[in-house]
Amino acid sequence: MEDKYYKFSTYLKERFGTRVHKVSVDANFSCPNLDGKISTKGCIYCNNEAFSFHTRMGKLLSLEEQITAGIEAIKKRFKAKKFIVYFQAYTNTYAGIDVLKKKYDVIKKFKDVVGLSIATRPDCINEESLNLIESYKANYEVWLEYGLQSIHNKTLKFINRGHTFEDFLKAVKITRKHKLKICAHIIIGLPYETKDMILKTAKAMGNLKIEGIKIHPLHIIKETALEELFKQGKYTPLEFNNYLDLLVDFLTYLWPKTVIQRVSAYCPPEFLVAPAWILERNKVEGELEKRLVEKNYFQGKLYQKD
């Protein structure tokens, strides 16, 4: 059966002819939304200890040690042959150019690493950092992953992102000058967002022909501002079926060639407050496939460039 959406695994198999997996690393960066440059509170859903395995371990291994351990584990579990090093934790362009180069250059020590993926904020890139990142394209698959979450500035302000949709558009424009692939991170289920608002975000991503996208269901993590809203009865997370319905519709508005890097989320059980279904990633993916078939929907079905 033909896939109803363009999966990242499919893209990688087409690109490299073998199984490729990401190895997530924590390069000990900071974030301007935590260190006081923008805010000290961070996003209302953020607890990096829950997001980063390396942070939870307490002692941060060197990048070389993290990559080595990650490759060994993924080879055993998934039989992967090639790897993309994913600079995941915090804001991975938020440092001087010499620091960035030293950290990114670690990938050159690994013959089975074929890619570099860098997660950052749309307000934390410039020509100098993009020139550096572009320099890796000659030998690696390179992605810049921008945390956007929503196109609605009212939402971005409420969740304390510290940037605007216009900042994202500027980042897209400058990044494309360097011909780098962009993956946008989007959250479905943000406080007070309606279905119409969520689908407007989908349409905007379609209009921009974003090369990749990660779609996350919002979940509540312990020791966050979102948890306090939940306890006060001011926020209720999406139920499983509601999320699936929104996700199915969201995909129909995307550019057909956008690579869907994620449709679910992960949270260690000890950090999760709600909803419980977040722990069932395979169920999300399986049910998504089923609903797309039942409704005869597919990625890009309603895509229309404005």
Secondary structure, DSSP 8 states (H G I E B T S, - for coil): ---SS-BHHHHHHHHHSS-EEEEEE------TTTSSSS-SS--TT--HHHH-HHHHTSS---HHHHHHHHHHHHHHHH---EEEEEE-SS-TT-S-HHHHHHHHGGGGG-TTEEEEEEEE-TTS--HHHHHHHHGGGGTSEEEEEEEEE-S-HHHHHHTT-SS-HHHHHHHHHHHHHTT-EEEEEEEES-TT--HHHHHHHHHHHHHHT-SEEEEEE--EETTSHHHHHHHTTS-----HHHHHHHHHHHHHTS-TT-EEEESS----TTTEEE-GGGG-HHHHHHHHHHHHHHHT--TTTT----
